[in-house]
Amino acid sequence: MAIRRLSASRRITQRLSGAYDAVLMPTLAEVTPRIGHLDPTADYDQVMDRLLEWVAFTPLQNATGDPAISLPLGESGSGLPVGMMLSTVAGREAQLLELAYELEDARPWARIQS
């Protein structure tokens, strides 16, 4: 059953690629969690629930193997970078990089200096 679900996911992304060059979505569902929110010593179910809520948008690419790129296109109210993820189907990796270069050229993102 798991193999069938993964295959179905791949078919869905293939259909999307026929209509769209890339899909834009948030990289994460929430900003960086506070320290201790994902405490590995906490109850397993609690940590897994919190983790799955936080990374809600990335599992599809992990399951299908489709390429994606996360770009710092936003900023939280507290000044933290907020990532947006562009994804497409396998074989279009160059397209993602070209889009990233165009976005950075149009609106350069802040550099983190140490």
Summary of the structure (lengths in Angstrom):
residues: 114
radius of gyration: 16.4
end to end distance: 48.2
largest distance: 48.2
contacts: 263
relative contact order: 0.18
helix: 43%
strand: 17%
